[in-house]
Amino acid sequence: MEFSKVFLSSKSIFNKFSVVIIITYFLLVLLMSDGTPSNILELSKITILPILICILWSSSFSKKTQKKDSLMNKRAIFHQDFFLVFYAFYLGGLISTISNYLNPDVMVWWYYFVNINFIYAILFALFYSLISILIKKNKFYTYFFSLLTFLFISSTKFWPQYLNLKVFGQLETFFVIPIIFLLIHLLYCLGKKINGFNYRNGANAN
């Protein structure tokens, strides 16, 4: 019991975020390899860098978010939003790849996707966090947004591969939905900002 507390504590490099990523990653490698140690090692070399970055980042995140929300500065809140959304997107991508492991095409390009998905996750989380600067305290909202992101990315197997949009034609669902998520997020933040501005003006007028 004591070992598990230390193992998953914020002082350790291993925490609930990193442990979930590690388990998911090794499950993915085992499914995609032929089961031999040499093949597992070779595939791990190709895909391990994003995982290591994610593990180190999750350790840093756990240490920085021990403070109460009221004591967190803007930089800490930005870091919190960035990591949570990135983690949801990246973990969802790993799980989506696992769910498609019987697909012959996935067996060929999965290790490319693990690396590319890492970049997509960073860009998606960065745009989310930059937009979130428009509003103040948004931890619950970020958790909710992260959950929606995770549910979508992890369940892409059940979505149509393409969406037919009259203006733009046929587009990849994997790219279209995250953009729609960000646009909705932008509209929400702008609405909150405008309402706050109108409220302050009304209060000053009184």
C-alpha positions as a LaTeX table, in Angstrom:
\begin{tabular}{lrrr}
\hline
Residue & $x$ (\AA) & $y$ (\AA) & $z$ (\AA) \\
\hline
Met1 & 0.00 & 0.00 & 0.00 \\
Glu2 & 2.78 & 2.39 & 0.96 \\
Phe3 & 4.70 & 1.48 & $-2.20$ \\
Ser4 & 1.73 & 2.31 & $-4.42$ \\
Lys5 & 1.33 & 5.70 & $-2.73$ \\
Val6 & 4.98 & 6.54 & $-3.31$ \\
Phe7 & 4.92 & 5.10 & $-6.84$ \\
Leu8 & 1.94 & 7.22 & $-7.86$ \\
Ser9 & 2.79 & 10.31 & $-5.83$ \\
Ser10 & 3.48 & 13.64 & $-7.50$ \\
Lys11 & 7.10 & 13.46 & $-6.29$ \\
Ser12 & 7.68 & 10.43 & $-8.47$ \\
Ile13 & 8.03 & 10.46 & $-12.25$ \\
Phe14 & 5.19 & 7.93 & $-12.25$ \\
Asn15 & 1.66 & 9.16 & $-11.56$ \\
Lys16 & $-1.85$ & 8.30 & $-12.71$ \\
Phe17 & $-1.32$ & 10.10 & $-16.03$ \\
Ser18 & 2.01 & 8.50 & $-16.89$ \\
Val19 & 0.98 & 5.01 & $-15.72$ \\
Val20 & $-2.09$ & 5.01 & $-17.99$ \\
Ile21 & 0.03 & 6.15 & $-20.95$ \\
Ile22 & 2.70 & 3.49 & $-20.27$ \\
Ile23 & 0.15 & 0.67 & $-19.99$ \\
Thr24 & $-1.68$ & 1.80 & $-23.14$ \\
Tyr25 & 1.56 & 2.18 & $-25.08$ \\
Phe26 & 2.93 & $-1.25$ & $-24.19$ \\
Leu27 & $-0.41$ & $-2.86$ & $-24.98$ \\
Leu28 & $-0.27$ & $-1.17$ & $-28.39$ \\
Val29 & 3.30 & $-2.35$ & $-29.05$ \\
Leu30 & 2.47 & $-5.92$ & $-28.00$ \\
Leu31 & $-0.56$ & $-6.05$ & $-30.31$ \\
Met32 & 1.29 & $-4.57$ & $-33.27$ \\
Ser33 & 4.45 & $-6.68$ & $-32.90$ \\
Asp34 & 4.94 & $-10.38$ & $-33.57$ \\
Gly35 & 5.61 & $-10.95$ & $-29.87$ \\
Thr36 & 9.36 & $-11.47$ & $-30.12$ \\
Pro37 & 11.57 & $-9.33$ & $-27.85$ \\
Ser38 & 13.67 & $-8.10$ & $-30.79$ \\
Asn39 & 10.61 & $-6.90$ & $-32.71$ \\
Ile40 & 9.13 & $-5.23$ & $-29.61$ \\
Leu41 & 12.44 & $-3.46$ & $-28.97$ \\
Glu42 & 12.72 & $-2.29$ & $-32.58$ \\
Leu43 & 9.18 & $-0.91$ & $-32.65$ \\
Ser44 & 9.71 & 0.76 & $-29.27$ \\
Lys45 & 12.77 & 2.61 & $-30.57$ \\
Ile46 & 10.65 & 4.17 & $-33.34$ \\
Thr47 & 7.82 & 5.33 & $-31.10$ \\
Ile48 & 9.26 & 5.77 & $-27.60$ \\
Leu49 & 10.28 & 9.45 & $-27.79$ \\
Pro50 & 6.73 & 10.94 & $-27.67$ \\
Ile51 & 5.89 & 8.56 & $-24.82$ \\
Leu52 & 8.93 & 9.63 & $-22.81$ \\
Ile53 & 8.07 & 13.29 & $-23.34$ \\
Cys54 & 4.50 & 12.60 & $-22.22$ \\
Ile55 & 5.72 & 10.80 & $-19.07$ \\
Leu56 & 8.09 & 13.64 & $-18.10$ \\
Trp57 & 5.44 & 16.24 & $-18.89$ \\
Ser58 & 2.85 & 14.45 & $-16.73$ \\
Ser59 & 5.31 & 14.43 & $-13.83$ \\
Ser60 & 5.85 & 18.17 & $-14.20$ \\
Phe61 & 2.10 & 18.73 & $-14.48$ \\
Ser62 & 1.37 & 16.84 & $-11.23$ \\
Lys63 & 3.90 & 18.90 & $-9.32$ \\
Lys64 & 2.68 & 22.25 & $-10.62$ \\
Thr65 & $-1.03$ & 21.60 & $-10.02$ \\
Gln66 & $-0.80$ & 20.87 & $-6.30$ \\
Lys67 & $-1.75$ & 24.48 & $-5.65$ \\
Lys68 & $-5.36$ & 25.50 & $-5.24$ \\
Asp69 & $-6.99$ & 27.08 & $-8.28$ \\
Ser70 & $-7.16$ & 30.45 & $-6.53$ \\
Leu71 & $-3.37$ & 30.43 & $-6.05$ \\
Met72 & $-2.51$ & 29.47 & $-9.63$ \\
Asn73 & $-1.15$ & 32.23 & $-11.85$ \\
Lys74 & $-1.99$ & 32.62 & $-15.54$ \\
Arg75 & 1.07 & 30.66 & $-16.60$ \\
Ala76 & 0.12 & 27.70 & $-14.39$ \\
Ile77 & $-3.46$ & 27.75 & $-15.68$ \\
Phe78 & $-2.17$ & 27.82 & $-19.27$ \\
His79 & 0.08 & 24.84 & $-18.53$ \\
Gln80 & $-2.84$ & 22.99 & $-16.91$ \\
Asp81 & $-5.14$ & 23.54 & $-19.89$ \\
Phe82 & $-2.40$ & 22.66 & $-22.36$ \\
Phe83 & $-1.50$ & 19.37 & $-20.71$ \\
Leu84 & $-5.05$ & 18.14 & $-20.01$ \\
Val85 & $-6.25$ & 18.69 & $-23.58$ \\
Phe86 & $-3.01$ & 17.32 & $-25.06$ \\
Tyr87 & $-3.20$ & 14.24 & $-22.85$ \\
Ala88 & $-6.84$ & 13.56 & $-23.77$ \\
Phe89 & $-6.08$ & 13.88 & $-27.49$ \\
Tyr90 & $-2.91$ & 11.78 & $-27.42$ \\
Leu91 & $-4.29$ & 9.02 & $-25.20$ \\
Gly92 & $-7.41$ & 8.90 & $-27.35$ \\
Gly93 & $-5.19$ & 8.45 & $-30.42$ \\
Leu94 & $-3.35$ & 5.51 & $-28.85$ \\
Ile95 & $-6.61$ & 3.82 & $-27.86$ \\
Ser96 & $-8.05$ & 4.43 & $-31.33$ \\
Thr97 & $-5.01$ & 2.72 & $-32.87$ \\
Ile98 & $-5.42$ & $-0.24$ & $-30.51$ \\
Ser99 & $-9.08$ & $-0.61$ & $-31.46$ \\
Asn100 & $-8.05$ & $-0.81$ & $-35.12$ \\
Tyr101 & $-5.22$ & $-3.31$ & $-34.69$ \\
Leu102 & $-6.96$ & $-5.93$ & $-36.87$ \\
Asn103 & $-6.95$ & $-3.51$ & $-39.79$ \\
Pro104 & $-4.09$ & $-4.48$ & $-42.16$ \\
Asp105 & $-3.44$ & $-0.83$ & $-43.08$ \\
Val106 & $-3.11$ & 0.14 & $-39.42$ \\
Met107 & $-0.59$ & $-2.65$ & $-38.90$ \\
Val108 & 1.60 & $-0.95$ & $-41.52$ \\
Trp109 & 1.45 & 2.72 & $-40.51$ \\
Trp110 & 0.59 & 2.65 & $-36.79$ \\
Tyr111 & 4.06 & 3.75 & $-35.61$ \\
Tyr112 & 3.90 & 6.76 & $-37.92$ \\
Phe113 & 0.52 & 7.67 & $-36.47$ \\
Val114 & 1.84 & 7.47 & $-32.87$ \\
Asn115 & 4.42 & 10.14 & $-33.73$ \\
Ile116 & 2.16 & 12.26 & $-35.95$ \\
Asn117 & $-0.67$ & 12.09 & $-33.42$ \\
Phe118 & 1.74 & 13.56 & $-30.85$ \\
Ile119 & 2.23 & 16.64 & $-33.06$ \\
Tyr120 & $-1.51$ & 16.96 & $-33.73$ \\
Ala121 & $-2.21$ & 16.71 & $-30.01$ \\
Ile122 & 0.27 & 19.50 & $-29.23$ \\
Leu123 & $-1.16$ & 21.80 & $-31.90$ \\
Phe124 & $-4.75$ & 21.11 & $-30.85$ \\
Ala125 & $-3.95$ & 21.72 & $-27.16$ \\
Leu126 & $-1.93$ & 24.85 & $-27.97$ \\
Phe127 & $-4.80$ & 26.45 & $-29.88$ \\
Tyr128 & $-7.22$ & 25.50 & $-27.09$ \\
Ser129 & $-4.96$ & 27.04 & $-24.42$ \\
Leu130 & $-4.35$ & 30.24 & $-26.39$ \\
Ile131 & $-8.09$ & 30.71 & $-26.88$ \\
Ser132 & $-8.70$ & 29.97 & $-23.18$ \\
Ile133 & $-6.67$ & 33.04 & $-22.23$ \\
Leu134 & $-9.84$ & 35.01 & $-23.03$ \\
Ile135 & $-11.55$ & 33.61 & $-19.92$ \\
Lys136 & $-10.37$ & 33.30 & $-16.33$ \\
Lys137 & $-11.10$ & 30.20 & $-14.25$ \\
Asn138 & $-12.03$ & 27.32 & $-16.50$ \\
Lys139 & $-10.75$ & 24.11 & $-14.85$ \\
Phe140 & $-14.11$ & 22.29 & $-14.90$ \\
Tyr141 & $-14.71$ & 23.45 & $-18.46$ \\
Thr142 & $-11.25$ & 22.19 & $-19.48$ \\
Tyr143 & $-11.95$ & 18.79 & $-17.92$ \\
Phe144 & $-15.26$ & 18.62 & $-19.80$ \\
Phe145 & $-13.63$ & 19.67 & $-23.08$ \\
Ser146 & $-10.83$ & 17.13 & $-22.54$ \\
Leu147 & $-13.39$ & 14.38 & $-21.93$ \\
Leu148 & $-15.24$ & 15.20 & $-25.16$ \\
Thr149 & $-11.92$ & 15.26 & $-27.04$ \\
Phe150 & $-10.90$ & 11.90 & $-25.62$ \\
Leu151 & $-14.27$ & 10.30 & $-26.42$ \\
Phe152 & $-14.17$ & 11.50 & $-30.01$ \\
Ile153 & $-10.53$ & 10.63 & $-30.76$ \\
Ser154 & $-10.71$ & 7.21 & $-29.10$ \\
Ser155 & $-13.89$ & 6.27 & $-30.97$ \\
Thr156 & $-12.90$ & 7.29 & $-34.51$ \\
Lys157 & $-13.30$ & 3.63 & $-35.53$ \\
Phe158 & $-17.07$ & 4.11 & $-35.31$ \\
Trp159 & $-17.17$ & 7.39 & $-37.24$ \\
Pro160 & $-17.31$ & 7.71 & $-41.04$ \\
Gln161 & $-13.84$ & 8.33 & $-42.42$ \\
Tyr162 & $-15.00$ & 11.29 & $-44.48$ \\
Leu163 & $-17.56$ & 14.06 & $-44.05$ \\
Asn164 & $-19.22$ & 15.55 & $-47.10$ \\
Leu165 & $-19.37$ & 19.34 & $-46.76$ \\
Lys166 & $-21.03$ & 21.22 & $-49.60$ \\
Val167 & $-18.56$ & 24.10 & $-49.49$ \\
Phe168 & $-15.32$ & 22.18 & $-48.93$ \\
Gly169 & $-16.21$ & 18.79 & $-50.40$ \\
Gln170 & $-15.10$ & 15.53 & $-48.81$ \\
Leu171 & $-12.86$ & 15.98 & $-45.76$ \\
Glu172 & $-11.31$ & 13.63 & $-43.20$ \\
Thr173 & $-13.51$ & 13.38 & $-40.10$ \\
Phe174 & $-10.40$ & 13.13 & $-37.90$ \\
Phe175 & $-9.38$ & 16.66 & $-38.94$ \\
Val176 & $-12.81$ & 18.28 & $-39.29$ \\
Ile177 & $-14.28$ & 17.47 & $-35.85$ \\
Pro178 & $-11.32$ & 18.83 & $-33.82$ \\
Ile179 & $-11.50$ & 22.06 & $-35.83$ \\
Ile180 & $-15.22$ & 22.28 & $-35.07$ \\
Phe181 & $-14.43$ & 21.69 & $-31.37$ \\
Leu182 & $-11.96$ & 24.59 & $-31.43$ \\
Leu183 & $-14.42$ & 26.88 & $-33.22$ \\
Ile184 & $-17.12$ & 26.13 & $-30.63$ \\
His185 & $-14.55$ & 26.75 & $-27.89$ \\
Leu186 & $-13.62$ & 30.08 & $-29.47$ \\
Leu187 & $-17.28$ & 31.17 & $-29.67$ \\
Tyr188 & $-17.82$ & 30.15 & $-26.03$ \\
Cys189 & $-14.79$ & 32.14 & $-24.84$ \\
Leu190 & $-15.72$ & 35.17 & $-26.90$ \\
Gly191 & $-19.25$ & 35.01 & $-25.49$ \\
Lys192 & $-17.92$ & 34.84 & $-21.92$ \\
Lys193 & $-15.56$ & 37.75 & $-22.61$ \\
Ile194 & $-18.30$ & 39.93 & $-24.13$ \\
Asn195 & $-20.73$ & 39.14 & $-21.30$ \\
Gly196 & $-18.07$ & 40.02 & $-18.73$ \\
Phe197 & $-17.29$ & 43.26 & $-20.56$ \\
Asn198 & $-20.99$ & 44.23 & $-20.72$ \\
Tyr199 & $-21.45$ & 43.35 & $-17.04$ \\
Arg200 & $-18.55$ & 45.60 & $-15.99$ \\
Asn201 & $-19.81$ & 48.45 & $-18.15$ \\
Gly202 & $-23.29$ & 48.10 & $-16.66$ \\
Ala203 & $-21.88$ & 48.07 & $-13.13$ \\
Asn204 & $-19.79$ & 51.19 & $-13.83$ \\
Ala205 & $-22.80$ & 52.98 & $-15.32$ \\
Asn206 & $-24.78$ & 52.34 & $-12.13$ \\
\hline
\end{tabular}
